[in-house]
Amino acid sequence: MFQNLLRAAMFALILTVAACGADTPQEQIVAIDEMLAKKVPMTDAQKQAVETGLAEGKALLAAGKTEDAKKAFDGVIAVLKMAIDADIYNKAD
């Protein structure tokens, strides 16, 4: 049990470091894609927030509004982190 909890904590830490290290919107998109590739279960509200935030961020980036795009992608990353943390917590039980 302790080993599973330790593994889950290390996995969460790795994902957090990877996502926090994203300095540009392009790096954020890569981090988001990597998080989505994990296929973590999400609520309908989380899925909607990710889809909306990603679309908004990409539209802002295309319009040249880099800082606004980064904020939108930060929101997507935050939602994905919550979903990943919840999945890890549920597996630790």
C-alpha positions as CSV (number, residue, x, y, z in Angstrom):
1,M,0.0,0.0,0.0
2,F,2.8,2.4,0.9
3,Q,4.7,1.7,-2.3
4,N,1.6,2.4,-4.4
5,L,1.1,5.7,-2.6
6,L,4.7,6.6,-3.1
7,R,4.5,5.7,-6.8
8,A,1.4,7.8,-7.2
9,A,3.0,10.7,-5.5
10,M,6.1,10.5,-7.7
11,F,4.0,10.3,-10.8
12,A,2.0,13.4,-9.7
13,L,5.3,15.2,-9.0
14,I,6.7,14.3,-12.5
15,L,3.5,15.6,-14.2
16,T,3.5,18.7,-12.1
17,V,7.2,19.5,-12.9
18,A,6.6,18.8,-16.6
19,A,3.6,21.1,-16.8
20,C,5.1,23.9,-14.7
21,G,8.2,23.9,-16.8
22,A,6.2,25.1,-19.8
23,D,7.3,28.7,-20.5
24,T,5.7,29.2,-23.9
25,P,2.2,28.5,-25.2
26,Q,3.7,25.9,-27.5
27,E,5.3,24.1,-24.6
28,Q,2.1,24.3,-22.7
29,I,0.3,22.6,-25.6
30,V,2.8,19.8,-25.5
31,A,2.4,19.4,-21.8
32,I,-1.4,19.4,-22.2
33,D,-1.2,16.8,-25.0
34,E,1.0,14.6,-22.7
35,M,-1.4,14.9,-19.9
36,L,-4.4,14.1,-22.2
37,A,-2.5,11.0,-23.5
38,K,-2.7,9.5,-20.0
39,K,-6.5,9.2,-20.6
40,V,-7.3,10.1,-17.0
41,P,-11.0,9.9,-16.2
42,M,-12.6,13.3,-16.0
43,T,-16.0,14.6,-15.1
44,D,-18.2,16.2,-17.8
45,A,-17.4,19.6,-16.4
46,Q,-13.7,18.9,-16.5
47,K,-13.9,17.7,-20.1
48,Q,-15.8,20.8,-21.1
49,A,-13.4,23.1,-19.3
50,V,-10.4,21.4,-21.0
51,E,-12.0,21.6,-24.5
52,T,-13.1,25.2,-24.0
53,G,-9.9,26.4,-22.5
54,L,-7.8,24.6,-25.2
55,A,-9.9,26.1,-28.0
56,E,-9.8,29.6,-26.5
57,G,-6.0,29.4,-25.9
58,K,-5.4,28.2,-29.5
59,A,-7.6,31.1,-30.9
60,L,-5.8,33.6,-28.7
61,L,-2.4,32.3,-29.8
62,A,-3.5,32.5,-33.5
63,A,-4.5,36.1,-32.9
64,G,-1.1,36.9,-31.5
65,K,-2.2,37.3,-27.9
66,T,0.5,35.1,-26.3
67,E,0.0,36.2,-22.7
68,D,-3.7,35.6,-22.8
69,A,-3.2,32.2,-24.5
70,K,-0.7,31.3,-21.7
71,K,-3.4,32.1,-19.1
72,A,-6.0,30.0,-20.9
73,F,-3.6,27.1,-21.1
74,D,-2.7,27.5,-17.5
75,G,-6.4,27.0,-16.7
76,V,-6.4,23.8,-18.8
77,I,-3.3,22.5,-17.0
78,A,-4.9,23.2,-13.7
79,V,-8.0,21.2,-14.5
80,L,-6.0,18.3,-15.9
81,K,-3.8,18.3,-12.7
82,M,-7.0,18.1,-10.6
83,A,-8.2,15.1,-12.7
84,I,-4.9,13.4,-12.5
85,D,-4.6,14.0,-8.7
86,A,-8.2,12.6,-8.2
87,D,-7.4,9.5,-10.3
88,I,-4.2,8.9,-8.3
89,Y,-6.1,9.4,-5.0
90,N,-8.8,7.0,-6.1
91,K,-6.3,4.3,-7.1
92,A,-4.5,4.7,-3.7
93,D,-7.6,3.5,-1.9
